[in-house]
């Protein structure tokens, strides 16, 4: 499927608002040309849509009217689909009543109770706008509760926060003091010995361990339960980052799937279906440290002007209602499994199983792009993205949404077959022969 003009194109833009003109203006006004590094020009091939004008379901249209089937919608934040009508209608109704007041609104209580009913392992919740704020607050609570200053993070998981405690541990630590960087250490997923080694190396120093419940591999041999026990035995807390898993793995989160109750957990992304809404939840005795009913020293937990904007909470309520009344998670698994089976069939036919492996749960699929030596390759990632875009598929991953139809999946598999044929030719003849621009680059790098 070639990227094509929609019969219902976006509103006509003035001549100076062409994609290239917009790109120049963006880079003149905005560092990196966008407000999220993962959406930057360096993350996509030269033929990628420069700006997206609108979306409907799992389809998007760029500023020039070309249509694409999109995956990983909104960096996995739009799980139901773009402009999902029940969510839009709920937000529209709430907007008529205002969005922000000097005192709490009733919808804050309603949304908190609905959230806790969805996630019964959690006892209290506080809303905010992004995952970084939620995990920053979790870290602050853990430090206050334990009286310790160090944090251990899973080195196999790519992102936890835009704050110094995490970014200082990446390949782009500019502007972050050595003290901060030295207070974050790493362990390995499914490797309890690596966690124990950190306790041995830093006795009485570690406040908490932070990780996603799962990413591309499942927890083995009761890893999450064993890690929780290890943390408690050594006086630390366990914090699960459920920003992605929380509304994909199960309505009750990955903690329900794996049977583990963390001390604290962060949620978001799909919670608002694209509207800015995230949450920190956890044990009552910990969360109350940020409240008015504690005899211990209070923690300035989460207090932001826009943390409980009523239209975002209305979106959250509509999302949770949809999850309760419709087979959202079941559909994510079904469509993902259909996609995985089709892509794996194509790679087998072309002899590319080891070069383009598919990993993750069906509800959250990733693809690898390996070179002739079976090493991860940015040029080959660029080539695959390029060829998929050429055929009308915008897929930085294969993460499906509730709006992907069976026909969308079949069209994607067809496009992937054509793109992978080019991939195989590039393995034989050299990838440079087929690239139409520079390869994509890692986000975490010191120099451009």
Secondary structure as GFF3:
##gff-version 3
##sequence-region A 1 448
A	DSSP	beta_strand	4	5	.	.	.	ID=ss1
A	DSSP	three_ten_helix	15	17	.	.	.	ID=ss2
A	DSSP	alpha_helix	19	29	.	.	.	ID=ss3
A	DSSP	three_ten_helix	31	33	.	.	.	ID=ss4
A	DSSP	three_ten_helix	37	39	.	.	.	ID=ss5
A	DSSP	three_ten_helix	41	43	.	.	.	ID=ss6
A	DSSP	beta_strand	52	56	.	.	.	ID=ss7
A	DSSP	beta_strand	59	62	.	.	.	ID=ss8
A	DSSP	beta_strand	66	70	.	.	.	ID=ss9
A	DSSP	alpha_helix	73	76	.	.	.	ID=ss10
A	DSSP	alpha_helix	85	95	.	.	.	ID=ss11
A	DSSP	alpha_helix	106	118	.	.	.	ID=ss12
A	DSSP	beta_strand	124	128	.	.	.	ID=ss13
A	DSSP	alpha_helix	131	146	.	.	.	ID=ss14
A	DSSP	beta_strand	150	154	.	.	.	ID=ss15
A	DSSP	alpha_helix	164	167	.	.	.	ID=ss16
A	DSSP	alpha_helix	178	182	.	.	.	ID=ss17
A	DSSP	beta_strand	184	187	.	.	.	ID=ss18
A	DSSP	alpha_helix	192	201	.	.	.	ID=ss19
A	DSSP	beta_strand	206	211	.	.	.	ID=ss20
A	DSSP	alpha_helix	223	233	.	.	.	ID=ss21
A	DSSP	beta_strand	237	241	.	.	.	ID=ss22
A	DSSP	three_ten_helix	245	247	.	.	.	ID=ss23
A	DSSP	alpha_helix	253	258	.	.	.	ID=ss24
A	DSSP	beta_strand	264	267	.	.	.	ID=ss25
A	DSSP	three_ten_helix	269	272	.	.	.	ID=ss26
A	DSSP	beta_strand	278	282	.	.	.	ID=ss27
A	DSSP	alpha_helix	284	287	.	.	.	ID=ss28
A	DSSP	three_ten_helix	288	290	.	.	.	ID=ss29
A	DSSP	alpha_helix	310	325	.	.	.	ID=ss30
A	DSSP	alpha_helix	328	350	.	.	.	ID=ss31
A	DSSP	beta_strand	358	359	.	.	.	ID=ss32
A	DSSP	beta_strand	366	367	.	.	.	ID=ss33
A	DSSP	alpha_helix	378	390	.	.	.	ID=ss34
A	DSSP	beta_strand	393	394	.	.	.	ID=ss35
A	DSSP	alpha_helix	406	429	.	.	.	ID=ss36
A	DSSP	three_ten_helix	431	433	.	.	.	ID=ss37
###
